[in-house]
Amino acid sequence: MKATVSRNLLSSGIRKTINAVNSKTTIPVLSNILLEAADNKLVLTTTDLEVYIRIEIDAEIENPGKTTVPARKFSEIIGALAGDSVTLETNENQHISISCGKSFFKILGLDADEFPKDEELDVSWSFTLPALDFKRMMGKVSYAASLDETRHVLNGLLLSVRSGVLTSVCTDGRRLALLEQNLDGDVPDDFDVILPAKVVSELMKVLDKNDPLTIDLSESRAAFMVEGARLTSKLVEGSYPNYRQVIPASFSHSAVMPRDELLTVLNRVSMVVSENSASVSLKLENAKMMVSASSVEFGEANEPLQVSYDDQDIEISFNPDFLVDPLRYLEAEQVVIQFNDEFSPISISGDEGFLCVIMPMRS
């Protein structure tokens, strides 16, 4: 194999694939990146046997071929090079030469035939949507997934289709975020699948252009295909809980406020919270909301915010992160907070199809 490729493209390809490498594996080739050169493309593939990531980049191919290289060391070397293009060349002993400007390296790889092949996907459902739309959808809900590894179903992101509407959902039992979007074109039959957290994280890196993204699903696996990239993975086994039942049927009060200003005030005021006192208070009264927090360790802070509200006075306390997380990903200029009383769940909405339900903290 002999290929010449842009150093920037190669670095980008490595960044998008390297997190699928398991450095603690007992199978040596799984610590490597598979390099395949053919048809003016250099293809980088990595896997931990749960997730496969495959990235194509343009290249000048003098001799087609394939090999594997140690992922971490290869990444370090390419990241340290100073030239514009990199030439990769292998010999029969699986040594790979790396040339860039005045720099030259030779490192030992492993036979590409040892690299495990991805499974074929028996497609049950398939649909296509703009890649950045799907990335935004994941970003607006994924922060609400549970971090408790004993609740593996809640660690993932639910994708659900009902009558042509795609819903993404995450919840940790104390908050829930969902986003609904109508699918265009060929609409699949209804389904529910749960994406592992790692897949969501890797897709957020891989999806950087608004090309069409095709999603193929079976009962146990998923494949995400966009120009120049393919990611496949196992799905989370199990059934997602009925998230609709935790969404209040109605709310008796609502307040409208500027998203950016609310986010800024929350970030400022929550600087005084501590692990022992991790809450902020929202006190609503006529056309004003007072945001406040205090802790024994650091002191106290408060700041008013002008809002659209002319109902009864109320004060509700929250984990500040639960309020900040959805506000960071929403795009609407104004958000609506709906509630019933100081003990019941509230909702945050703003962007079309989005809803976040949060449990308050008891004082």
N, C-alpha and C positions, 0 to 999 in steps of 0.2 A: 504493500500500500504506500502510495505517495500522494499527498494532498496539500494544497496551499489554501489558506483561509484567512479572512480578516480576523485580527486578534480581538477586536471588539465583539464581533459576532460569536467567536469561540468563547470568550469570557461570558457573554450573555447566555449562551447555551449551557455552559457549565453551571451557572447560577440557577438556572431553571431546573436542572436535573439532579444536582448533587444531594439535595435533601432526601431523596429516595434511597441513598446509599446508607447501609447499616454498618458503621465502623466496628461494631462489636460482634459481627457475625462470625461463625465458625467455618463458613464457606468462603474461602479466599476470593473467589471471583466476584462475589457480591459486594466487595469493597472497591470494585473497579467500575469504570465507565466503558461501555462497549462503543467502539468507534467503527463505523462502516462507511467506506468511501466508494461511491459509484454514481454515475449519471449526473455529474456536476453538483453533487450533494455530499456533505459530511453529516452523518446521522449519529447523534449521541443518545445512548439508552442507559438508564439505570433502573434498578429494582431492589426492593427488600422482600420480594415474593408476595407482598400484599399490594403494592403500588408499582406500576411500570410507567416511566416517563420517557418519551421519545421526542427529540427535537431535531429538526432538519435545518441545516444552514447551507447557504451557497458556498461552493468551493471549486477550485481548479483541481481536477483529478488527473494526475499523470499515470498512476497505476491504481486500479481499483483493488480493494481488499478490506480486511477487517482485523481488529485486535482489541484487546482491553488494556486499560492503563489504570494504575492506582488513583482513585478519584481525588482524594485530598491533596496528594502530592502534585498531581497534574494541575489541579486548581491553583495551588500555590505558585507553581512555575509560570503558568500562563498569566496569572495576575501580576507577576513581577516583571514581565517582559515589557520592553519599551518601543518596539517597532510596530509598524502598521499591519504586517502580515506574518503569518506563522506557517512554516512548512513542517509537516509531519511525515515521517517515513519509517517503515518497519522492515525488519529482516526476518529470516527464517527462524531465528531464535527468540522471537517475540520481544526483541529490543525495539524501542521506538525512539527515534531521533527527533528532537524538537529544535528547529532553527528559527531565529528571529533577530534581524539586524546582526549585531556582532555576537549575540548569545547563542550558545549551543548546549543542549542537554541530551543525554541518552539515559533512558530509564527502562526498567524491566517490566514487561507486561505479562499477561496470561493469555492462553489460547482462546480465541473468540468462541470456539465450539463448546467451551465449558460454560458459557453464559446461558442461563436458563431462558427458554423461550416463553413468551406470553401465551396464555390460554386463548383459544378461540371463543368468541362471544356468541351465544345463541340468543339473538336479539328478540325480545318480546315487545319492547316499546322503543320508539325513536321519534325525536323531534329536533327542530333547529330554531335557534334564536340568536340575536347578535351577542357576540362574546362579552362585550362590556356590560350589556344589560344583565347577563347572568352573573358577572363579577359583582356588579352593584347589588344585585339581589342577595348574594351570599354575604356581602359586607354589612348589609342592613340588618341581618338576623344572627350571624354566626357568633357574635359576642355573648349571646344569651345561652349558649350551649353549656351543659354541666361540665365541670372539671373533675367531678367525682368519678374515678375510674371504675368503681363498683356499679355504676349506673351506665353501662356501656351504650344502651340505646339512647340515652339523653346526651351522651358525648357527641353524637353525630347531628347532622342536619337532615331533617325530613324534606323530601321532595314529593309532592302529592299533586296529581292531576285529577280534576273532577270537571267533566263537561267542558273541556278545552281551557280551563283555568289552571295555571301552574301556581302552586302555593309552596313557599319555602318557610320552614318553621324551626326554631330552636327554643328550648326552655330548660331551665335548671330547677324548676319547681318553685322559685321565688319571683321569676320574671319570665315573660314569653314575648318573643318577637316574631312577627310573620309578615310576609309580603306576597301579594297576589298579583299575577300578571296574565293577561289573555295571550294565548298562543295563536300565532298566525299559521297559515298553510296547512299541511297535513297534521291533524291533531291526533295524538295517540289515544287509545282506550284508557280508562281510569286506572291509576296505579298509585302505590305508596312504596317508596324506597328510602333508606337511610344512608346518607353518605358519611363515611368516617371523617373525623376531624382533620386527619392528615391530608385527605384528598382536598378538602375545602381550602386548607392552607396552601397546598401546592398549586391549585387552580388559580388562587389569587395572584400567584407569581407568574404563572404561564400565560394567563389571559391578559395581554397588554395591547392588543389591537382589536378594533371592532369588526373583525371578520365574522362570517357565519360560523357558529359553533353547533356541531351536531352531537347530540347526546343519545347514545345507544344503551339500552338497559335490558338485563335479564333478571331473573329472580335473585341472582347471587352476585352479579358483576355489573360494572358500569364502564363505558368508554366515552371519553370526551375528545372530540377531534376538531381542530381548527387549523387553518393553513400553517404548515410547518411544525405542528405539534400534535401529539397524541398522548393522553393519559388514561390508563386503565387501572381498575382497582376492584377489590372485593367490596361488597356492601356489608353494612352492619346487620347481623341476624337479629330477629326479634320484631315485635310490634310496637310502634310508637303509641304513647298514651293518647287518649281523646283530648286533644288540646282545646277544642272548641268549648268544652264544658267549663273551663276556667275563665272564659271571657264573659264579663258581666253582660246580661241581656240588655241593660239600659243604664244610663247615668243621669243623675238629677242636676248636676252642676258642671259648668265648663268655663275655662279661661283660655284666652288667646294671647300669645306673647311672641316676641321676636326670637327666633332660634339662636342666632349668633350671640345676641346679648345675653340670653339665658345661659348659654354654654360658658361664656366668659365669666359671668358672675359666679356660677357654680364652681368653676375651676379656682377662682380666687378665694371664695369663702371656704371651700373644702381644704384649703392649705392648713387649717388649724385642726383638722380631725386627726384622730389617732386610731390605732388598732383597738383600743379599749372604748373609743367613742366615735365609731365610724358612721355618723349620720349627719344629715343636714335637714333643716326645718324650712318648709315653705309655708308662710303665713299669708293667706289671701284676705284682702279687705278691699274696699271700694277703689277700683282702678289701680291697685298697687299690690305687689307681692314682695314681702320681706324674706330674703334668703339669709339664714343664719346657721352658725355651727359653733360648738365650744368643746373643749376637752381640758382635763386637769393638766395634761402634759404641756399644752401649747397656748392655751388661752381661748379667745373667742373672736368671732368675726361676723359682721352682718352687712348687707347691702340691699337697698330697695331696687325694684324693677317695675317700670310702668307696664301694666297689662290691661287687657280688655276684660273686665270682671265687675259685675254690679250685683252680686248675690250675697248670701250670708257669709260672715267671717268664718274662716276655718284654718286650722294649722295641721299639717301632715308632715311626718318625718320619713326620710328615705336614706338608704345607702347611696352616697353621692355617685358612685360608679354606675349604679343602675340608671340614673338619670343622664349622666354624661355620655354613656356608650351610644344610645340611639341618636342623641343630638349630633354626635361627631359624624355620623354617616348620612343623616338626612340632608336633603338639598332644599327643602322648602324654606322660604323666608320667615314664615309664621308657623308655629306649632300650636296644637290644641291639646290641653290637658283636661280630661274629663274625670269626674269622681262622684262618689255618693256621700261618703263620710270619711273621718280620719282613720278608720280601721279597715276599710274595704279597698280592693285593688283599684288603681287608677289606670287610665290609658293615655298614651301619647300618640298623636297622629300628626300628619303633615303631608308627606309625599303620597301620591296616589297609590292605593292598595296596601299601604303600610299601617301596622298597628303594633304597639308595644304595651303589654300589660305588666304592671309592677305592683308587688305587694309592699305596703308601707311598713315601717318599723314602729313597734310600740314603744312609747316613751317610758 
